């Protein structure tokens, strides 16, 4: 009787273990990872990291002996996943990642199809910086930052050169133009 009980318990644990799914991190953005890409990844290893995908470097810069200014990662099948900017160290690492594919989402569920309201609900906004055509939203405790086109703002804010735009001035429905991750090493 004890043997039957032990076998049932072992089978139950085995069944439960098989039922528990591992979280798919292929398109997850954290402070240390963007999908397969790690914060400490070396640029020279991108071909290994994305061995099933296409890594496209600026061939003109490479021919002139300069490092690539940006590196595009395309999924097998053509979808543009990421644009990577390396730093200028002697052994280049990834400095910035621009997310091009809407399947990528932060741990808090924010992606390219999200709005400013989604950002406000999930993050604490640290500061908003203006440029000629965009505003850039930096959030606390994250290396992720978001760009919103000024065309998403009220007309009174689109053409002013004021560096100060407050979060309450940005419409909730404003769409994210760029989702970026900046890793300072």
C-alpha positions in Angstrom: 0.0 0.0 0.0 2.8 2.4 0.9 4.5 1.7 -2.5 1.3 2.5 -4.4 1.0 5.8 -2.4 4.6 6.7 -3.2 4.2 6.0 -6.9 1.0 8.1 -7.0 2.8 11.0 -5.2 5.8 10.8 -7.6 3.5 10.7 -10.6 1.5 13.6 -9.3 4.7 15.8 -8.9 5.9 14.8 -12.3 2.6 15.7 -13.9 2.5 19.1 -12.1 6.1 19.9 -13.0 5.2 19.3 -16.7 2.2 21.5 -16.4 4.1 24.5 -15.1 5.2 26.5 -18.0 8.4 28.5 -18.1 7.8 32.2 -18.8 8.7 33.0 -22.4 11.2 35.9 -22.3 11.8 36.1 -26.1 10.1 39.6 -26.1 10.6 40.7 -22.5 12.3 43.9 -21.6 14.0 44.2 -18.2 16.7 46.4 -16.8 19.3 43.9 -17.8 17.8 42.2 -20.9 15.9 43.0 -24.1 14.7 39.6 -25.3 17.9 37.5 -26.0 20.2 40.5 -25.6 21.9 41.1 -22.3 23.2 44.3 -20.8 26.7 42.9 -20.8 26.5 41.5 -24.3 29.5 42.4 -26.5 28.8 43.7 -30.0 31.1 41.0 -31.5 28.7 38.3 -30.0 25.6 39.5 -31.7 26.0 37.0 -34.5 26.0 34.2 -31.9 23.1 35.7 -29.9 21.0 36.1 -33.0 22.2 33.0 -34.9 18.7 32.3 -36.2 18.1 35.9 -37.2 19.8 38.5 -39.4 22.4 41.0 -38.0 22.9 43.9 -40.4 25.7 46.4 -39.9 26.5 49.6 -41.7 28.9 48.1 -44.3 30.1 51.5 -45.5 31.4 52.4 -42.0 32.9 48.9 -41.7 34.7 49.3 -45.0 36.2 52.5 -43.9 37.5 50.9 -40.7 35.1 52.4 -38.4 32.8 50.5 -36.1 29.1 50.3 -37.0 27.1 53.2 -35.9 24.0 51.1 -35.7 23.2 47.4 -36.0 19.8 46.2 -37.1 18.4 42.8 -36.0 15.8 41.2 -38.3 13.8 38.2 -37.4 14.1 35.2 -39.7 11.3 36.1 -42.1 12.0 39.8 -42.3 10.5 41.5 -39.2 12.7 44.3 -37.9 13.2 43.5 -34.2 15.8 45.9 -32.8 18.2 48.7 -33.7 21.4 48.5 -31.5 23.9 51.3 -31.0 27.2 50.2 -29.6 29.4 52.3 -27.3 32.8 53.4 -28.5 34.9 51.4 -26.0 37.8 49.3 -27.3 35.6 46.2 -26.8 32.2 47.6 -27.8 29.1 46.7 -25.8 25.5 47.6 -26.4 24.8 51.1 -25.3 21.3 51.7 -26.7 18.5 49.5 -28.0 15.6 50.8 -30.0 12.7 48.4 -30.0 11.1 48.1 -33.4 8.8 45.2 -32.9 5.5 45.7 -30.9 5.8 42.2 -29.4 8.5 43.4 -27.1 7.0 44.6 -23.8 8.5 45.7 -20.5 8.0 43.7 -17.3 5.1 46.1 -16.6 3.5 45.3 -20.0 4.3 48.5 -21.9 5.2 48.2 -25.6 5.0 50.2 -28.8 1.2 49.9 -28.9 0.9 51.4 -25.5 -0.2 55.0 -24.7 1.1 57.7 -22.3 -1.8 56.8 -20.0 -0.3 53.2 -19.8 3.1 54.6 -19.0 1.7 56.8 -16.2 -0.3 53.9 -14.7 2.7 51.6 -14.6 5.7 53.8 -13.9 6.6 56.9 -12.0 7.7 59.6 -14.4 11.1 61.0 -13.5 11.3 63.7 -16.2 10.2 64.8 -19.6 12.7 66.2 -22.0 11.7 68.1 -25.2 13.4 68.1 -28.6 12.4 69.7 -31.8 9.9 67.0 -32.9 9.5 64.8 -29.8 9.3 64.5 -26.1 11.2 61.9 -24.3 9.8 60.3 -21.1 12.3 59.0 -18.5 10.9 56.8 -15.7 12.2 56.0 -12.3 14.1 52.8 -11.5 14.3 51.7 -15.2 16.7 52.0 -18.1 13.7 52.1 -20.4 12.6 55.5 -21.9 9.8 56.4 -24.3 9.5 58.9 -27.1 6.3 60.6 -28.1 5.9 62.7 -31.3 5.0 66.3 -30.6 2.1 65.9 -33.1 0.4 63.9 -30.3 0.5 67.0 -28.1 -2.1 69.8 -28.0 -1.4 72.4 -30.7 -0.3 74.9 -28.0 2.7 72.7 -27.1 3.7 71.5 -30.6 5.7 74.5 -31.7 7.0 76.0 -28.5 10.6 75.5 -27.7 10.0 75.4 -24.0 12.1 72.7 -22.4 9.4 72.2 -19.7 6.5 70.1 -20.5 4.7 68.6 -17.5 3.1 65.1 -17.5 -0.4 66.6 -17.0 0.0 68.4 -20.4 0.5 65.2 -22.3 -2.8 63.6 -23.5 -3.5 60.1 -22.1 -4.1 58.8 -25.6 -0.7 60.0 -27.0 1.0 57.0 -28.7 4.6 55.8 -28.2 6.8 56.5 -31.2 9.9 54.9 -29.9 10.7 52.6 -27.0 14.4 52.6 -26.0 16.7 51.0 -23.5 19.9 52.9 -22.5 22.6 51.0 -20.8 25.5 53.1 -19.5 28.4 50.9 -18.7 
